Amino acid sequence: MYKAPTKEFICLNCNKTFIAERRRNRKVCSLRCNAQLNAKTNPNFGFKQGHQTRVGMKHPAYFIEKRKGDGNPGWKGTNVKYSSLHCWIRDNFEKKMECETCGKKCVTDWSHKTHIYTRNREEWQELCRSCHQFYDYKHGLR
């Protein structure tokens, strides 16, 4: 079994000598020394007493509304891809969980009537999975 060549290094934090693989050019002997060295050299390293994280902060409602649709810099309008348009449809049209063809109450999918994708609700239909597949095969869309 191959064993990498080793070399002696001196820890920059505690000045102890330690042995490590030569190719790794390590500066500290342990994770503890690494944390202590970072705390010494960088005063903003780690969390301080009373530090508050920004996790869970949300944008104000007016900002969210302002960035929807055309107000969003990433908005592509009609030049949108298939999966992105389906996500937009899912987020903006409410499902009744009832098939528009057979009337069965079950899990439904959004199906486009012509496969020329737009954001117009009249061109979409809510179908159960079996009706969705049947519709696509019947119209040569799959």
Secondary structure as the mmCIF struct_conf table of DSSP 4:
data_model
#
loop_
_struct_conf.conf_type_id
_struct_conf.id
_struct_conf.beg_label_comp_id
_struct_conf.beg_label_asym_id
_struct_conf.beg_label_seq_id
_struct_conf.end_label_comp_id
_struct_conf.end_label_asym_id
_struct_conf.end_label_seq_id
STRN STRN1 THR A 6 ILE A 10
TURN_TY1_P TURN_TY1_P1 LEU A 12 CYS A 14
STRN STRN2 THR A 17 GLU A 21
HELX_RH_3T_P HELX_RH_3T_P1 ARG A 22 ARG A 24
BEND BEND1 LYS A 27 LYS A 27
BEND BEND2 CYS A 29 SER A 30
HELX_RH_AL_P HELX_RH_AL_P1 LEU A 31 THR A 41
TURN_TY1_P TURN_TY1_P2 PRO A 43 ASN A 44
BEND BEND3 GLY A 46 GLY A 46
HELX_LH_PP_P HELX_LH_PP_P1 PHE A 47 LYS A 48
TURN_TY1_P TURN_TY1_P3 GLN A 49 GLY A 50
TURN_TY1_P TURN_TY1_P4 VAL A 55 GLY A 56
HELX_RH_AL_P HELX_RH_AL_P2 ALA A 61 LYS A 66
TURN_TY1_P TURN_TY1_P5 ARG A 67 ARG A 67
BEND BEND4 LYS A 68 LYS A 68
HELX_RH_3T_P HELX_RH_3T_P2 GLY A 69 GLY A 71
BEND BEND5 ASN A 72 ASN A 72
TURN_TY1_P TURN_TY1_P6 PRO A 73 GLY A 74
TURN_TY1_P TURN_TY1_P7 GLY A 77 THR A 78
HELX_RH_AL_P HELX_RH_AL_P3 TYR A 82 ASN A 92
BEND BEND6 PHE A 93 PHE A 93
BEND BEND7 MET A 97 MET A 97
STRN STRN3 GLU A 98 GLU A 98
TURN_TY1_P TURN_TY1_P8 GLU A 100 CYS A 102
STRN STRN4 LYS A 105 LYS A 105
BEND BEND8 CYS A 106 CYS A 106
STRN STRN5 THR A 108 HIS A 112
BEND BEND9 LYS A 113 HIS A 115
BEND BEND10 ARG A 119 ARG A 119
HELX_RH_3T_P HELX_RH_3T_P3 ARG A 121 GLU A 123
STRN STRN6 TRP A 124 CYS A 128
HELX_RH_AL_P HELX_RH_AL_P4 ARG A 129 LYS A 138
TURN_TY1_P TURN_TY1_P9 HIS A 139 GLY A 140
#
